[in-house]
Amino acid sequence: MKSRKNLTRFTYETTAFQGWRLCLNKTGSTFTKYFSDKKYGGERKALQVATTALEEIREIIDDSRRVNGKLSKATIGKIQKVLKAA
């Protein structure tokens, strides 16, 4: 499968990790989480979980308010909870 915007596929033979990396940069904040094929039961399932998390994060960002052009601490906390739960 090919990488998508904010989702990158890692399939290196020399490393133990194979899966998807979600990385989103928004207004000075970076959010990153790795979704392992082994943990989620395969490439497609890991992609599905990563895509769902990305959609939730985008929804939170779209509905949030900015403080001096940056995301508020409350918004960053909500996003971190979504990433932990995924």
C-alpha positions as CSV (number, residue, x, y, z in Angstrom):
1,M,0.0,0.0,0.0
2,K,1.1,3.5,-0.7
3,S,1.7,6.3,1.8
4,R,-1.0,8.9,2.2
5,K,-0.9,12.5,3.4
6,N,0.1,12.4,7.1
7,L,0.4,8.6,7.0
8,T,3.6,7.0,6.0
9,R,4.2,3.3,5.5
10,F,7.3,1.7,7.0
11,T,8.3,-1.7,5.6
12,Y,12.1,-2.0,6.1
13,E,13.5,-5.5,6.1
14,T,16.4,-4.5,8.4
15,T,14.2,-3.3,11.3
16,A,11.7,-5.0,13.6
17,F,9.0,-2.4,13.0
18,Q,6.5,-2.7,10.1
19,G,3.5,-0.5,10.1
20,W,2.1,3.1,9.6
21,R,3.3,6.3,11.1
22,L,0.8,9.2,11.7
23,C,2.5,12.5,11.7
24,L,0.6,15.8,11.7
25,N,2.1,19.3,12.1
26,K,-0.3,22.1,12.9
27,T,0.3,25.6,14.1
28,G,3.6,24.8,15.8
29,S,2.6,21.4,17.3
30,T,3.6,18.0,16.0
31,F,1.7,14.9,16.7
32,T,3.2,11.5,16.0
33,K,2.1,7.9,16.6
34,Y,3.2,4.5,15.2
35,F,0.7,1.8,14.3
36,S,2.3,-1.6,14.1
37,D,1.0,-4.3,11.9
38,K,1.8,-6.9,14.6
39,K,-0.2,-5.0,17.3
40,Y,-3.3,-4.3,15.1
41,G,-3.4,-7.7,13.2
42,G,-2.1,-6.7,9.8
43,E,-1.3,-3.9,7.4
44,R,-4.9,-3.1,6.5
45,K,-6.2,-3.1,10.1
46,A,-3.3,-0.9,11.2
47,L,-4.1,1.5,8.4
48,Q,-7.8,1.6,9.3
49,V,-7.0,2.5,13.0
50,A,-4.4,5.1,11.9
51,T,-6.9,6.7,9.4
52,T,-9.6,6.8,12.1
53,A,-7.3,8.5,14.5
54,L,-6.2,11.0,11.9
55,E,-9.8,11.9,11.1
56,E,-10.6,12.4,14.8
57,I,-7.5,14.6,15.2
58,R,-8.5,16.7,12.2
59,E,-12.0,17.1,13.5
60,I,-10.7,18.3,16.9
61,I,-8.3,20.8,15.2
62,D,-11.0,22.1,12.9
63,D,-13.4,22.7,15.9
64,S,-10.7,24.2,18.2
65,R,-9.9,27.8,19.0
66,R,-6.4,29.3,18.7
67,V,-4.5,31.2,21.3
68,N,-2.0,33.6,19.7
69,G,-2.2,31.6,16.5
70,K,-1.4,28.2,18.1
71,L,-3.5,25.4,19.4
72,S,-4.7,25.7,23.0
73,K,-3.4,23.4,25.8
74,A,-6.8,21.9,26.1
75,T,-6.9,21.0,22.4
76,I,-3.4,19.5,22.5
77,G,-4.5,17.4,25.5
78,K,-7.6,16.1,23.6
79,I,-5.4,15.1,20.7
80,Q,-2.9,13.3,22.9
81,K,-5.8,11.4,24.5
82,V,-7.0,10.3,21.0
83,L,-3.4,9.1,20.2
84,K,-3.1,7.2,23.5
85,A,-6.5,5.5,23.0
86,A,-5.7,4.4,19.4
